[in-house]
Every structure is written in C-alpha cells, then in structure tokens.
Amino acid sequence: MEAKLEKIENSEAYIQIEVDANKLEEGLQYAYRKVVKKVNIPGFRKGRAPRPILESYYGKEILYQDALEYIVPDAYEKALQDLNIEPIADPNFDIGDIEAGKPFIFTAKVPVKPEVKLGNIEGLKVEIPELAVTDKEVEKSLENLRESYAQIESKDEPAELGDTVVIDFEGFIGDEAFAGGKGEDYPLELGSKTFIPGFEEQLVGKKAGDTVEVNVVFPEEYHAEDLAGKEARFVVKVKKVETKKLKDLNDDFAQEVSDFETLDELKADIRKRLEDAVEKQKKELIREQITEKLLEVCELAVPDAVVEDQAMRMMQEFERSLYAQGLNLEAYFNALNMSEEDFIKDIWPEADKRVKTNFILEKIIEEKGFAATDEEIDKQIKEIADNMGMDFEKAKESLVGMRERMEYTVKVDKVFDYLIQNADITVKKPEESDKVESN
C-alpha cells in the first residue's frame, strides 16, 4: 500500500491511497466467502458455487461493497499513520474503479485541525450595560419569599384577583363542545393570564357553588387553527375559592424562613445574593462579547464535516432536553412542520461559531501556556461534591473519567481571565428612563 498527501486546503487533507493487486484480491476473496453463503444459484447448494459462477450469475459488482469494507478502513488507518495525519472528523472517500488483478486507488478528504491565526487579542473593546441591584428588586424578592410561605385558605366571599378558583369547565363553539375544552378540578389563579384573554376576569366576584357562563374570543394567533379567532362559550362551575394569607414582614418572619434573627439581616442577605447574580451576569455578558470579538480578529477555516458533527451533537442535546419534558424530536418536528435537515440548517451558524471558538481557545491555551493544576481540579471536584452532597474522595473517584474535560474548563477560564484583564471594557450607563435592572 502506498499513500500520498496531495495537499492541505481549508483544513482538509487530500490523500491518495493505492492498494496493491494482491490486497485487492484478498478483499474480493473475503467478499466472495461472505456473499456466496447468502445467495441461491441454480445447480449449486448455498455456499458451494465457485466464485467465477457467482460473478457470472450476479456480476462482479456483487463483491465490491464487501471488499471495500474489508480493504478501505485498514488502508485508510495505515495511510494516516504513514503521513502523520490526525483527523478531527470522518473522511469523505472517493472510490476509484475496481478491476481484479490491478492496483486499486481511492482518495480521502480528511478534516484536520485548522491553522488559527490569532489577531490582536489584547485590548478587545467590550461594552456592557450598567447593572445594579435596586431597592425595588430586593423588595420584590422579599415579597416572592413571602408569597412562597403564604397559607392557603378557603373562603366563602367572592373571588378577587390573586385568589385561586377550583373549577370544572366545558367549552362550546355555538352549541358544539370542542376537543380540549373540558376540565375538572382545575386550579386557576385569577390574574395569572394563563387562560384565554377575558376568561379570568369574568370569574372575579363569583363564589363557591356558582355556575357561570363565560364568553370569550380565541386570539387570531391561537395555536389550534380550528379555534383561532372564533367566539366561544364556557360553562364554568366554581367549586372552591382559595386565598393566600400572607405573613407579616417582621423579625419573626425572618426567623421562620431563614437562619437570620432580624428582617434587616434577611434583606441584606437577599441583596448580597442578587449582587452575586449581577456579577455573574456581567461576566457572562463580557465573555459573550469577547467571544464575538475573537471571531472577528482571528482567522481560521473549519471543514463542513466538523461543523456538521457539532450540529448533530447540538440536536442530540436538544432531543435529550425534550425527552426530559416528556416530548420527543419527531413530535417537535411534526408540530413545526420541519425536518431534521431544516433543524440542522437553522442551528448551523451557532454550530460553526462554537467550533471556531473552541479552536481559537485551544490556540490561545497553547500560545500562552495555560495549564490546570491538581489543586484547581480538586477545587472543581469539591464544588461538584458540595452541590451533590457527596464525599470529596468518592466524588473524585467517580469523576476520574472527567478529568480531561475539567482540565480544559480550567484552561478556558484562564483564557477568559487573561482576555478580560487585557480588554477595553466600557460600562454604558442607561438613560434615567431606561435603566437596566438585573434579572
């Protein structure tokens, strides 16, 4: 076998591989022994027909596929070793003519690690909005905490906005009940806007035991096309009215819901948590912008095969997220009237961005000599162990297969720390009427 590197272009190596006639014959003979057991030829028991008879009866081409599967993988792997080429995705083969007694030639287009030309990665210009925790946000978080500890009580008085009504309902278009328009013992918070516009408001002022006729119009953009824009009538029975009884905001409340003695201490802790979240948000915004700037100042070309691999992984991640919600990818595609090819096309730009970013980060790691220490890996493991309530040593043992990934994460963090320290970061102060608040 002989292999020749013809060229490397756009991060793809073009290899010509020649397999000698003896190896080709070995592959054809392997294919014959495999195929002859599966076919029927008049006058011969299965598996007994001589090869010339088999080829005469079915054509020589019947052996080619199995012969190629026998020859090509080994020849390809040996060519990679001889030429010292490291592929980063599956190759694309171009198979030449096959003729017994003659050498067999095929070519492989092999995706290889791209050459990355780093631009000026110091002094990247980044602009982020000013983010600050306001008193209003602290009060909102405190109120949410108060809501979560509210006591639910039934009441005989008319329902008000904020109350929850437990209802049975059935919907009609004209005099015909429609599919999906019926429910029993449904808890509906009035004012939550979870039902069709106008539905919840017509239950305000109603009491347990009341039967109400609710008239609404389905929105024009309603997901069920057969109902969109149509007038509907619901017969609703109010079975129960429940209201929240909120606790007073005082030191007793702080002691009940936290380890703090006073309400002021609880508020200070809430503010600290919000400020930590804001700092995390700032870092994420800066990293996102630095990533965009890196893609602008660095030059590299990546093969489509590598981007396609990344897109497929992204689709698999999405499929797993759907599965966790009790859904599947086929149902998702059917609902949106799209195909797998449409989905891949939609996510292709993001896949291309991720692939290029990874190669750029690897290049910076290499050039700057960033490394991960045992102490830094142990710190990561400890954080994971603490979050999962695991013993450190047990966590370390179970994560031994993840060490390479954790090392890469540490190195990437060092890259961004370096880039942020050397970036030109501007904080844009919003107009007084358009202040940015943390989420």
Secondary structure by P-SEA (a helix, b strand, c coil): cccccccccccbbbbbbbbcaaaaaaaaaaaaaaaaacccccccccccccaaaaaaacccccccaaaaaaccaaaaaaaaaaaccccccbbbbbbccccccbbbbbbbbcccccccccccccbbbbbbcbbbbcaaaaaaaaaaaaaaabbbbbbccccccccccccccccccccccccccccccccccccccccccccccccccccccbbbbbbbbccccccccccccbbbbbbccccbbbbbbcccccaaaaaaccccccaaaaaaaaaaaaaaaaaaaaaaaaaaaaaaaaaaaccccccaaaaaaaaaaaaaaaaaaaaaacccaaaaaaaacccaaaaaaaaaaaaaaaaaaaaaaaaaaaaacccccaaaaaaaaaaaaaaacccaaaaaaaaccaaaaaaaaaaaaaaaaaaaaacbbbbbbcccccccccc
